[in-house]
Amino acid sequence: MKSFTKQENSWMLYDWANSAYSIIITTAVFPLFYKAAATKAGMSASDSTAYLGYTIAISTFILAMLGPILGTIADYKGFKKKFLTFFLTLGVSFTALLAFIPSDNWLLLLICYTIAAIGSAGANVFYDAFLVDVTTEKRMNRISARGFGLGYIGSTIPFLISIAIIILAQQEILPITTTTASQIAFLITAIWWGLFSIPILRIVHQIYFIEPEQKPIINSFKRLGKTFKNIRQYRALFLFLLAYFFYIDGVGTIITMSTAYGSDLGISSTNLLIILFVTQAVAAPFSIFFGRLSEKFSGKKMLYVGIIVYIIICIYAFFLKTTIDFWILAMLVATSQGGIQSLSRSFYAKLVPKEKSNEFFGFYNIFGKFASIMGPLLVGLTAQMTGRSNMGVFSLIILFVIGIFILTKVSEPKIEVSSSESIDHV
């Protein structure tokens, strides 16, 4: 990584750090651990699933509401790093705490999970906003894409270690219970996340900011209200947020519901975990590849490519029948999953006023969070109305078509290069 500055490397390394939380806590190990705890406490499967859904909805809503408010305050000089540190510490601490909660105390598990999720998502708001501080507009696509690529690689290492410990415990090769093995996975996640977050806390600093003023909280609310009222004046930014709302909803729905869809096909949980692991590994180089191609063809054109790939995924999912079909589908997702997310982040970063990056990334967070509601609802309603789950996935094409149509109305950001944007590489 010698072609990148210390600031760029430190920023990208945070993706390596926090992606462990996404795969181990959000996707793989914790949901299974919680379900086992709820069952042990005598709760029905439907109730435990419902409570987990409520918990995710609550944490998502809290962050969606707090994002722009905290972001607006964080635009003042010196505040961005403080907010990142606070939410990072919150997330790491409560992730570690999950390892020490009695395995049958499902309620306390959900409470700690909620706080950890708020910490993770909150830190991401300010991490994303730091992109404008660590690099130039010309390099944003490449840096954002490489960050996602490192995230995929970084997540597979602790995930593989955790899964190995759990499987060895299940096979009684290790003299520990599966419960203990899962708790060790939570500790591994917290340590990995905290350790590799040190560079961003030490090296990355806020460059673009608003000078402090009296009554910063009151003035922040006034500034937020003014921005929300006038956001339509930022035509390209507003249109991009609308496009992003639709197509990222489709992306997120496919990611979150793919495991359930695989289960409907009769694919075992072990095979699903293996497919998930391989998908993460394959997504890493493709995310970086998207960033490289964006420098040649532009970020907007590569977003078109990513959305078109997802439309193909929806069509292919309609005819899905075998495990091999699911493998092919997963690999198609891997080719564009990281690319479309990373280029969306960098494209948006080029559109926002740099001194208000936290505030505007708060809106970005809102659109991303609330977008996660419509897709699953569309899939569920279509599946129920037709009696076919494949029709539910097929219906997501609507979101991608609307997203790509609105994206055509967004002007490509103009990159301004000045002498102050020269890069000193390490």
Disulfide bonds with the S-S distance in Angstrom:
none
